[in-house]
Structure formats: structure tokens, C-alpha cells
Amino acid sequence: MGEKSRSKGGWCGWLLVLIVAAAIAFGIFVTIKKKHHASKGEAAPVPGPPGAVTKKYADALHAAMQFLDVQKSGKLVHNKIPWRGDSALDDGSPAKVDLSKGMYDAGDHMKFGFPMAYTATVLSWSILEYGDQMKVVNQLEPAQDSLRWITDYLVNAHLSDNVLIIQVGDPDADHKCWDRPEDMTEKRPLIQVNTSFPGSDVAAETAAAMASASLVFKPIDSTYSDLLLKHAKQLFTFADKYRGSYSMSIPEVQTYYNSTGYGDELLWAASWLYHATKDKSYFDYVTGKNGEEYANWGSPTWFSWDNKLAGTQVLFSRISFFGSKDTSNSATLQKYRDSAEAVMCGLLPKSPTATSSRTDSGLIWISEWNALQHPVASAFLAVVYSDYMLSSRTAEISCDSDSFTPADLRKFAMSQADYVLGNNPAKLSYLVGYGDNYPKFVHHRGASIPMDAKTGCKDGFQWLDSDKPNPNVAVGALVGGPFMNETYIDSRNNSMQAEPSTYNSAVIVALLSGLVTTSSVVQSFT
């Protein structure tokens, strides 16, 4: 009897233990499910002021900013690059205008207005979105200085309402020389667009540069800001009224920076002018018949010096996230935001609509020439859109049947940045001067020729063909990048992979500025 009682009591005790254990397990399951649901269905908290600095991105940003100094033309003020000096001081003299400033395009000494204006617009955008992050790591003033070096040039290049100089130098003559910019003696002819030879693409991109830069300088130099905005309005009117592609008007530019159309630049410029002025006529321009004709809604494209549609869609979606009701409820505005989300869905590797245009290691890869432009520019758009979502408490975007969070977009952006900085099969940093292993034979004249060398146009080619590493390190140069199979040939004669460009610097500066620390973006640029 006593033994039976103990047995029954033990059985009841074990049953009680099992019930309690089951209750605990169920509670844990519900908690996990709630947390999982919150991560997918509820908005993450809005980041406050800039948080802890991520050292690798801060170091990389410091390096990337230096290449903009390397590329400066003109009389250098507070020169930070020991192997650079004054150059091209007579640029613009045929038109009796000072075009000594601005920046050289790449490893050569050309000033191509189309990609240079794009460089300025992207620099402005990164400062407007991430100026507080830049300031934390002491890179805001250098960025503003580099931007003004370009906009000073663009202001002088805009000779009158309907005349814009869009190129300094003859690329054929320039590329027959291998010399330092300080020593070049070849003629520097000018090319312009005007009412007889229109260039809506280059004029509108220059308008975008001026309008965006006017916002950057508004708090620190209102007079200069007003000047930039005045030029931006004039250039946009010129671009819109006298429509035509500069590549069609001036066929000789096709070899280097051939434009595939001007509609994207018109929308891009009008978007920036709306942000700079809050004049609703620019909003109506982008959402009206011009949007219907040029926006190509729902068809994702790649952001680059030639195609601004993806950039326009992300920038214009900012109004949908933060704008006033009279604009944010626009049905056409929603098309821009939907298109921006289609771009994002194409970038996310786990999205049902993810692009297959990427390497085995996950780098977005579109072109053999300058392969890194597209992944870096795409990653910048992703981190910007991620921050729009965070700052507006938007929990997720939908990519067909799946949903993704701001954290997913930021993770993608970091993957592209990390690849560039050395997390790749070659274990090579494609950002010169960052890390221990980076390209030593960069296709860049000034970097390849010793400072004390006395060379002319032709005899400088000995330095192109030299088997010795560059005597001068072009710190911050983002080279063209890897082939699809993720190999890289470090040779000065390999311009396809080894040549850096100024506009590549703009997008890597923009990307790193967005990643260097966390912060919410401002809801208005004005």
C-alpha cells in the first residue's frame, strides 16, 4: 500500500514536470515567433545621432577622399599631395575664361564635363545625406572643398545662358603623351554645347550638380549657394528647351563618354531643382508627361555617369517618404518609389528578382571596363534607401512573395564595400592605399612618373612600360576592378582594370560615408 502510494506520487510529479516544461517551451516558441515577426513586420527604431565609428570604413573614407586631391587641376591651395603641383593654369584661355580648376578625369589629363558634373552631383548627395557622419571622422570639410573645386570650374564653364563648355583638352593628342600634368605642353582646345549644338544630357547633369551643391553650401555660404542655383535654373531651361544629345551634336565625344540619352538627366536635374527650390513646377515636370516619356517605371537600371534613372527613382522616392501631403500622395510619385524598390529587389541576393549579374563571391558585375562603378554606386543607393526606410519607420519592402528590411539592404551595401576593401578571392584591396595589399601599378601618369623626372610628351612612356611599381602612391584611387572570374592583372598597360576615375571616387566616398557610422537621414535638405 505504501509502495503503491509512492509510485503514484512519483508519476504525478513527473507529469507536473512535463506540463511545466511544455509550458516553458511554448512560451519560448511564442517569444521567438514574436521577435521574428517584429523583425519582419515592425519598423526598427530610428537611429539617433551618429553612433560608434566603424574603423575600417573610416580609414577607407579617409583614403578615398585623398584621390580627389590627386585629381585637382589648377593652382593648388593647401596642397596635400606631395607629388602634385600647379597645372593647366591656362585652361580656358581660348575663350578668355578661367577653367584652371576642375578635376582630371582619370589617369589622363582630360576634363570631361559630363562625368565631372556627375562626380559633383554624387558628392553633393553624399554630403547632404551623410554630412554628419563625415564630420564625425573629419571628412566633411575635405568633401566640401573638393566639391567646390569642381563647381567653381562649372560656374566658369557656363559662359552664358545657353552656352556651356563641356570639354577641355583633345583626347587624341592627350593620349599620345605620357607626362605629368605639371609638365604637359600640348594644346588644350575647348568644346561647347549651345543652341546650334545642343547637349541636354550634359547641360542637365551640370544643372543637377549646381542645384545639389547649392543645398550643400546654403548653410555655410548663402551667396555662393544662390549663384549655383541661378546657374542650375538657367542650365536646366537650356537643356529642356534645346533638346538633343551632346553625343549626337558632337560626334567626337562618342569615343570616350558617349551618352545613351538625355531623358534621364532631365528628370534627375528637375528632381534636384525641386529639392533645392521646393518649386512645384519641377515636381510637376518629373511626374508629368516627361516622367511618362522618360522614367521607364518598373524597369530597373544601373546608376552610372551615363544613366541617372535609378538615382532619380531613389532620390524622388525621398519625397514619398518625407514629403508634404500635396506631393507625397501623388500616384505618379508612387511609381518612382515602386521603381526604386524594384532596383533594391534586384540588388538583394536572396530576393526572388535578384539580378544574376554578379560574381561567384557576390559582387555586382556589369562591365569589363571599370567594373567597380556599378556595384559601388548600387551599394550607395541601397544604403540610402535603407536609411529612408529607417528614418520613416518603414518596416520592409516586398520583392514578389518575400519581404526585406532596411538591415537587409545595409548588409548588401556592406558586402560590396567589403569586397572592394579586400574581402574577395584575390584578397586584394581595390582602393589604393587601404590595407597592405593593393594595386601597385595603377594606370595613372602622375603616379607613375617620379617627381624629379624631366620628361616630355613622348619620352615619358618609359614610365608606362616600366616594370617597377609606381613611385607615387595614388592614395584613394579606386581602380577599375576585377574580371567576372574575379581575377585582376596589376599592370599599368591594363587600363581596363588598372585605371581609376574621379567619378569612381565620388561613389566610393558616398558609400563609405553611409557606412562609417549609423545615423538617421534628414527629412529635408533645406
Secondary structure, 3 states (H helix, E strand, C coil): CHHHHHHHHHHHHHHHHHHHHHHHHHHHHHHHHHHHHHHHHCCCCCCCCCCCCCHHHHHHHHHHHHHHHHCECECCCCCCCCCCCCECCCCCHHHCCCCCCCECCCCCCCEEHHHHHHHHHHHHHHHHHHHHHHHHCCCHHHHHHHHHHHHHHHHHHEEECCEEEEEECCHHHHCCCCCCHHHCCCCCCEEEECCCCCCHHHHHHHHHHHHHHHHHHCCCCHHHHHHHHHHHHHHHHHHHHCCCCHHHHCHHHHHHHCCCCCHHHHHHHHHHHHHHHCCHHHHHHHHCHHHHHHCCCCCCCCCCCCCCHHHHHHHHHHHHHHCCHHHHCCHHHHHHHHHHHHHHHHHCCCCCCCCCCECCCCCECCCCCCCCHHHHHHHHHHHHHHHHHHHCCCCCEEECCEEECHHHHHHHHHHHHHHHCCCCCCCCCCECCCCCCCCCCCCCHHHHCCCCCCCCCCCCHHHHCCCCCCCCCCCCCECCCCCCCCCCCCCCCCHHHHCCCHHHHHHHHHHHHHHCCCCCCCCCCC
